[in-house]
Amino acid sequence: MVDLDAPITEVTVYSDRALVTRKGSIHLEAGEHELRVNNLPQFLRDSLRTSGQGPQQTRILNVDITTAFYTRPPEADLSRLQRELERLQQQQQLLRARQDSLNDHRQWLRALGEQSRDFAKGLAQGQMKPQDCADFFSFMTNQALQDAEAAQGVEIQLKQVQLEIEAKKRELSHKQGHANPDRLAAIVNVALEEAGDFMLELSYLVMDASWYPQYDVRVQMNDEHSAGEVELTYVGIVQQYTGEAWELVNLALSTARPSLAAVLPELKPWYLQVYTPPPPAPQPLRAQAPGGAQMARMSMAAAAPAQMLDMKEVEPAPVEASIETATVERSGTALLFRVGRSVDIPSDNSPHKTTIARDNLPCAFDYVSAPVTEEHTHLRATITNTTERVLLKGNASIFLSGEYVGTTLVKMTAPGEQFKIFLGIDDDIKVKREPIERAVDKGNLLQNDIRRITYGYRITIHNYAAHPRRIVVRDHLPVPQHERVKVKVQGILPAPSKRTGLELLTWRFTLPADGEQKIEYRFVVEHPQGMKVLGLP
């Protein structure tokens, strides 16, 4: 049996797993050979695949898997960390032994000092001289001081070693991945008709590996704030906890979702049932409501230092560094992002970033307000995905003209599709919604005891900016959910650009500089006099 070194060369990461590829070469004589590839992770028996290249008529006869039992993980960096941890623990034991020895010595000094009461008897009987007593007490004092200093030094060293041990344990835990130190080994039987070089390739799936997207959205607007461009940086965040260190591997990120590819959601019947109210529960004792929490906002601004220009020696102007991005391949219905350089991904479950792409995308701006909820106007950018890549669902950090705005969630966006992000509140657009009518008619209507309430509202939008603005205003009308409650619209001026079946209203218009637009609508709510209707203002 020959041990074959087959390091990891390629890794394709999916949303919840990874495909690992190992390659190793060896020169073999003609005949049958048994090759062994060590240090494979656990739980890959069903996914292990092999292939190879060699001289003419080279055959792979059989592939088997066996378990190699280890007292500790066999990887070199893990063994190094384990040895360092053991050295620190031995140092800790020696310091504790020295601490115990110092304690024994101090107890001996105390016992010796307790015998000093016999010195007076010795002096009285002429057996001791005063100088002998002075020398003894001087010795005791100096020795006690030395022991105290030594004990304090040992205590400091013990604390430092304990901190180093805890740090080394955390590092070992991060790198080790799975706690089980045992590994698998692949046994591959090959037959060669003639001597030559044989290249073996192993591939297998591992769990505890994943990637997800993140975005940086940097928005630049034109002077009129009507259109602009977005610099979208597409970043892949990779993390793995497989127990294997991916060192200098060719990394690819796939948009395929293996866990969902072979499963079709089962369609279940749609049942309608009659609601039966539960019996009334006993009323609990009222507790005093807790006070509301206050939230604070902080804004951060960084000022760039001014640079001095030396007129005597003009240095070349610095140029912006280019960003290494990934190449895109289509694999079936999925995309494969191949990183353009070899990367290291340790098995510590820490996030590691790799830039997939950086693109400039066109966008248009408008100002959206829903004054029924808040009288603010939000700047919104509508961005078109003009690339050939799918933008997966992920968080995005937003920057407007270099200033950080906040974070948002980018939905999954196909090529050619649009997505929207909000860029903050614009105080140049003032919006106000106010009631202008409320009248109650309690008279009989068609010989029925009907209550009629008329409501009227006015929305005023004013543009204080120096340029025209594209405005979107949203509001709604009440929708009855009882057959004896009626809502009749008396008028909406101007007519909304969009009106849904659930009475959601949308107006779209362009407001010139220092321009103003008023929107008014009225409606009547009818219901029986004795009926209590919830939701009315």
Buried (B, 14 or more C-beta within 10 A) or exposed (E): EEEBEBEBBBBBBBBBBBBBBBBBBBEBEEEEBEBBBBBBBBBBEEEBEBEBEBBEEBEBEEBEEEEBEBEBBBBEBBEEBBEBBEEBEEBBEEBEEBBEEBEEBBEEBEEEEEEEEEBEEEBEEEEBEEEEBEEBEEEBEEBBEEBEEBBEEBEEBBEEBEEBBEEBBEBBEBBBBBEEBBBBBBBBBBBBEEEBEBBBBBBBBBBBBBBBBBBBBBBBBEEBBBEBBBBBBBBBBBBBBBBBBBEEBBBBBBBBEBEEEEEEEEEEEEEEEEEEEEEEEEEEEEEEEEEEEEEEEEEEEEEEEEEEEEEEEEEEEEEEEEEEBBEBEEEEEBBBBBBEEEBEBBBBBEEBEBBBBBBEBEBBBBBBBBBEEEBBBBBBBBBBBEBEBBBBEBEBBBBBEEBEBEEBEBEEBEEEEEBBBBBBEBEBBBBEBEEEEEEEEEEEEEEEEBBBBBBBBBBBBBBBBEEBBBBBBBBBBBEBEEEEBEBEEEEBEEEBEEBEEEBBBBBEBEBEEEBEBEBBBBBBBBBBEEEEBEEEE
